[in-house]
Amino acid sequence: MPDPIAPPPGDAPTQRIVTVPRLIFFLIGCLLVGAAVWALVSNHDKLREAWDAAVHAPAMLIALCLLLPIANWVCTTGTLWTLTGRYGKVGFGEMLGLIGSAWLLNLLPLRLGMIGRIAYHKKFHDIKVRDCAIVLFQALGCSVVALGLLILWVLVVKTTLPGSAESDASTVHGELVSGTTFRTLALMCVPLPVLLLLFGAVRYWSAKPDSSVPHLWRWPAAVLFRYGDMLTWVVRYAIVFAIIGRPMTMMQSAIVTVSAQAAIMTPVQLGLREWVVGATAAFIGNKEGVPAGAGQGDRSAVDSKREGIGETGRADASASTLADPRPPLGERGYPDETLLSERGGTQAASTLADPRAPFGEGGYSDETPLSERGGTQTASTLADPRAPLGERGYPDRATPLSERGGTQAGEKRYPKAAGLLESATPGLMADVMMRAAELVIILPVGFASTWWLWRRMKRVKAENAES
C-alpha cells in the first residue's frame, strides 16, 4: 500500500521573491494597517481608557501577555519539525532557531522568513523546495483540522456548560480567575489528551516493521501541537482584553481566536487580523446583548436597563426607555397636563414654551426657527415635536421605534456601518497590543536565532572546505 502523503516526484523551481500577487496583498495590508491606526487615533478617548486600564492591570496578566508567545513559538516549531522530519533530519533546537529567525524576517514585507527557512533546508538538509512546500500545505491542513476541532469543542462546551457564556466575576480583571473561566478552559483542553493517546496508538502501530505507513504518526502529532497553539491564542486574547479593561469570557475569546486564525491563513498577513478581531468582538458582543469588549461599568449599565423595566414600560436608568412616544399623552401613564419634568424627562431649555401648545401660543411666531426659540437642533432631533404624530413622517402605530431613531430597552442592536468603527475599536486595540507583546519576544528571539544560525552556517562551510 503506497504512502497516502507521498510527495510528487521532482523538484519545484525556485520562484521569484517579489511577484504581483504578493505585492498586491502587501499593499492591501498596508492600507488596512493605516486604517487601523486612523481608527485608534480618532477614538482617543477609548485609547486613553485602555491605557489607564493597562497601567493598573495586575502584574500577572502583563507577564502572561508577554511570555505566552513563547508557547506559540514552541508549538509552531513542533508542528513544522514533526512534518519536516519525513523529508530530512532536522533537530528540534535547530528548528526552534529557524522559526525564531523566520519570525523576525517576517516582520519585513513579502514573507522573507518563510523563503529564508526554505532556502536553509535546501542547502543544509538537502530538502527539496517542493518538499518544503508540501510541508507548508500539510501544516495548513493541520491548522484547519485544529481550527475545526476548536469550533466543535466550543459548541460542545457551550452546550455542556451553559454558564460558560457569562462570567461570575465582580471586577474587570477578576473575570479571568472566575470558576466558570477555569471550567471552560479545562473543557477546551480535553482534546489534548485525546490527541496524545491517538498519537501514541498510531506511533506504536506505524513503528512495526511491516507497516506500510511509517510516517502516519506525524499527522496526529502535528495536530496536537497545532491545537495547543490554538488554546494559547484563546488565553492570550482573554488576557489582552482584560488588560485594556474590556474583559471577555473564554467562550468569546475562543470565537475571536477562530476568526483571527482564519485571517492568518489568508494571503493578507498584515492588517487583516486586526480588523477581523475588532469586527468579531463587536458582533458577538451585540449578539449577546452585552459588548464583548465592555468594561464592568458598561455591563452594569446594561443590567440596570434590563432590571429597571417596570409596569409603565420604561427603565429607570435610561432616558431612552421612557414610554413609547407614539401614543397620545393621556395614554402614557400620566395626565395630559403633567409637566415634562414631572414625567421623567428633561426640558431642553427653560425658555421653551409648552411643546403641547398650538403654534403661535408659545410667545413666538409660527415660522420662528427652533434656534431662535432657545432650543438647540441636534442630529438626533426628530421632526417638530409640536406637530401631530401622524405628521412626523411615519405612521402613528405601524412604524417600529427602532426605525424612528430610538432604541428599545434590552433590544439587541447589531452594529451598523456607521457605528462599526466605534464598535470595532476595542478589538483593534486588543490585537494591536497582541502585536506589541509579540515584538517583545520576537525581537530578542529573532536576533539570537539569526546569530546562532549564521555561526552554524560559517562552521558548516569551514568543515566542507576542509573536507
N, C-alpha and C positions, 0 to 999 in steps of 0.2 A: 504494500500500500504506500503510495507516494506521500511525501510530507505535504500537508494541506497548505502550508505557508511558504512553500519553496519559492525563492525569488526567480524572476525571469533571467534567462542567460544573457551574458554580455555585460557591458558597462555603458552607462549613460554619459553622453558628452557633457563636459563642464559648461554650464550656462553662464551668460553674462550677469554681472552683479547688478547693473543698472538696466532695467527693462521698462517699457512703457507702462504696463500694469502696476509694477511696483512703485513707479514714480507717481502715478495717479493716486494709488492708495495712500502713499505718504503725504501727498498734498491734501487729500481729504482729511487725514488725521491731523494735519497742521491746522486746518480750518476748524475742526472740532475742538482742538485744544484752545485756539483763540476764542471761540465762542464760550467755552467753559470759563476761561479767565475773565471774559467780559461779564458773564453771568455772576460770578463771585464778587467782582468789584462793584457791580451795580447793586448788589444786595449786601452792602457793607454793614448794615445793622445785624443781620444774621451772622455775618462773618465775625463781627466783634463778639456777639454772644457765644459763638462756637469757640473763639479764642479764650474768652473768660472761663468757659466750662473746662477747656483743656488745661488751663493753668491750675485749676483747683481739682483736677481729676486725681484719683488715687495713684500712688506711685506704682502699685502692682499692675494696673491697667496700662500705664505708659510703658513699663518694662516688657509686658507681654506683647504690646503692639510693636515694639522694636525688635524683639527676639524671635517671634513666631515665623518671620520669613525664613529663618534658618531651617525650620521644619519643612517649608515648601521647597527649599533648596535640596534637602536630603531626599525628599520624596520624588522630586523630579529626576534627580540623579539616579535613584533606584529604578525608576521606570525605564529610562534610556539605557542604563547599564545592563538591566535584565534582557532587553530586546537586542541590544548590540552584541552581546556575548555570543550570539549564534553565528555571527559573521567574523569575529575576531576576538582575540584575548585582550580585554581592557580591564585594568584594575579599578576597584571601586574608588580608591583615593584619586586615581588619575582622572576618572570621570567626574568626580567632585570638582577637581580643578578646571576641567573643560567647561562644565556647566557654569561655574563661577565666573570664568573669563568670558563665556558667551553672554552671561547676564550683563556684564559691563559693556561689551561691544554692542549689544542690542539696544543700548541707550542711544546709539548713533542710528541714523536712518538706514533703511533697506536691509535690516536683519543681518548685519555683518557678523554677529556672534554665531549664528547658525552656519553661515558659509565658512567661517574660520574653523569651526569644530569639524565640519565635514572634510575640509582640506587636511586637518591634522590627522584624522582617522585614515585617510588615504595614504598619507606619507609615512606614518609611523606604525600603523597597524595593518596596512595592506587591505583595508576595507574599501571596496569599490564605491564610487559615488552613487550608483544605482542602489546598492545595498543600504547605504545611509538614507537614501530617500525612502526605501521600503520601511526602514526602522521608524522614520518620521510618520509615515502613514499608519503603521501599526500602533505607534504611541497615540496618534489621533483617534484611532479606533478604540483603544483602551480608555481614552478620555471620554468618548461618547458613552461607552458602557458604564463607566463610573458615574457619569452625569445622570444617565438613566436610572441607575441604581439609587442615587441620591434622591431623585424625583419620586421614585416608587416608595422609598423608605419615608420620605416626608409625608406622603399620603397615608402610609401605614401609621406613622406616629400621630398624625392629626386625628385619625380615627380611634387609635388606641388610647391616646392621652388627650381628651378634649380640652383640658386646661392649658395645653401647650401653646395655644394661640394667644393666651393672655399671660400677664405677669402678676405675681402677688407682691412685687417689690413696692416699697413705700418711698423710696428715694430714687433719684435719677441713676446713680451709679450702682445702687443696690440691686438693680434688675438682673445683673449678671450673676449674682450669688443667691438667687431665689431657689427654692426647692424645685419649682417647675422647670427652671432652666437646666438644672443638673439632670433631672429625669429625662427631659427631652434630648439632651446631648448624649446621655447614656444609651437611649434607644437608637439614636442615629449611629452609634458606634457598634451596634450589633453585627452589621455585615462584615466588620473587620475580622473577628474570629472565624466567621463562616468562610470567608475567602482564604484565611490562613489554613483552615482544615482542608479546603479544596485544593490549595496549593500543595500541601503535604501529600494528599492522596494521589494527585496527578504526578507529582515528583517521584513518588515511590513506584508508580506503575510505569512511567516512561523511562525510568532508570534501568529497567530489565534489559538484558542483552538482546532479546528478540523483539523489543518494542520497535514499531515502525514510525513512531512519532517521538523521538527522544527529546525534542525541544518544546513539546506541548506545554510543559510546566511553566514556561516563561509567560504565558498569557495570564493565568490567574495571579502570578506574582506581580506582573506589571499592573494589573487592575487593582491589586491590593495596595500597591504604592500610590496609585492614582487616586483611589478613594480616600486614603489617608490625607493626600494633598487637598482634596475637596473639603474634608472636615476641618482642616486647618484654615481654609478660607472662610468657612462658616463662622468659626470662633473669631477670626480676625475682624470680620465685618461687624459682628456683635460688639466687639471691644471698641472699635473705632467709632461706631455710632454712639456708644455710651460715653466715650471721651469727649465728644463735642456737645454733650448734653442733650442728645436726642436718641435715647435708647430704643432698641427694638428687641423683640423676642427672638429666641433661637429659630423658631419656625420662619419668621420673617427674614432673618439672616440667611437661612437656607435658600429661600426663594431668590433673594438678591444674589447669592452665590451662583445659583443655576444660571441666572441671566448674565452675570459677569463672565462666567466660564464660557458660555455660548458666544459672547462678544469676543473673547480672547481667541477663539477658534477661527474667526474671520480673518481675511487678509488685512483689514484695517487694524493695526496693532497700536495705534496712538490716538487717544481721544475718544474712541467709540465706547470703551468700557466705562468711562466716567459718566457719559450721558445715559447709557443703559442702566447703570446703577441708580442714577438720580431719578429716571423715569419709573423704574421698578419700585423704588422706595415710595414714591408719590402714589403710584397706582395701588399697591397693596394696602397702604395706609388709608386711602379714601374708600377702598372697597370694604374695609373692616370698620369704618366709621371713625377711627382714630388714626391720625397720621403716623406712619411708621417712624418718621423722624421727629415725632412730637416730644417735647420735654414734659416733665411731670406737671408743670403748670398748665400746659395745653390739655393734657389728659384730664386734669381736674375740672377744667372749664367745660369740656365735652360731657363729663359725667354729671356736672351740675345742671347742664342743659337737659340731659335725659331725665334726671330725677326731679327736676323742678317743674315738670309739666303738670299743671293742676287741672281741676274740673273746668276752669274757664278756657282751657286750650292754649295757655301761654306759659312760658318758663320764666321764673323769677329772675334768673341770672342773665338773661339776654333780652335786649330791647327788640331784637328782630323776631322774637317769638310771641309778640303780642297777638291778640285775637285777629282773625282774618279781617283785613281792611275792606273786604268787599261787601259784607252785609251792611244794611242801614245802621245808623248809630244806635238806634234803640235795641238792636239785637246783639250788641257786643257785651252785654252783661252790666251796663251802666246806663243811667238816664241820658236822654239826648242833650240835656243842658249841662251835663257834668263837664268841668273844665278839663282841658287836655292834660294839665299837670296832675290832676287827681286821678287820671286814668292810667298812670304809669308811664306816660310819655314825657317828652322834653320839649318845651316851647323853643323854637329856633331863635327867636328874638322877642324881647318883652314888648316891643313896639308894634308887633304884628297884630292885626285885627283878628277877631274870631274867625277862624277858617271856615266856619259853618255859615257865616253871614253872607247874604247875597252880594253880588258885585255892586260896588258903589256905596255900600254902607260901612266900609272899613276906614273911612277917612281919606280915601284917595279915589281917583277916577278909575273907571273900569279898565282903561288901557294903560295904566301906570305899570311900568316894568317891575318885576319882583325885586330887583336890586335896589330900586328907589323906595321900596316899601319897608326896608330894614331887614329883608331876608337875604339869603345867600343861595344862589343857584349852584348846585353841585352835580357831578356826573351821575350820582345815584338818584337824583330827584326825578320823580315820575312827572306826569302831566300835572297841571294846576290842581292842587288838592281841593279847591273850592268847586271845581266842576263836578257835575253828577258822575257817578261811577261809570255809567254807560258811555260817557263822552271821553274817557281816558284812553281810548284806542284799543280796548279789549272788551269782550262781553262781560256782563256782571257776574255770571256764575261759571261759565264754561272754561275760562282761561285758568290754568293752574297757577298757583302762587309763584312757582319757580320760573315760569315764563314771564312774569312781570318784574323780575329783578330781585325777588325776595328769596329767602331760604327758610324752609320749614324746619323747626327744631327736630333734631335727630335724623334729618333727611340725609341719605347717602349722596354725596355730590362728588362726582369724578372730576378731576382737573381738566378744564377745557384748554383750548390753545392759548388763550390769553393768560391763564394762570398756571400753565405748565412750567414755565420758567421758575416762578417762585416756589412751586411745589417740588421741583427737582433740585433746588439749591442745597438742601441738607445732604442728599445723596452725592451731589457733586463734591461738597466739602469733605464728606467721609472718604470718597475714593481718592481725592487729591491727597488727603492725609495718609491713605494707604501707600500711595506712590512715594511720599516723602519718607515714610517709615522703611520702605523697601530700599531707598537710597542709602539709608544708614548702614544697611548690611551689604548692599551690592557694591558700594564703592570700596570699602576695605577688602572684602572678599574677592572682588573682581581684580583689583590691583595685585593682591597677594597671589591669586591663582595665575594671573598672567605672568608675573615674575617667575613663579615656580615652573611654569610650562616653558618659558624662554630658557631658563637654566637647563632644563631637561633636554630641550632640543639641541642646545650647544653641546651637552655631554654626549648625546647620541651621534651628532655629527663628528665629534672628535673620535669616538670609538670606531665609526665607519671609516674615517680617514686612516686610522692606524691599521685597520684590518685590510 
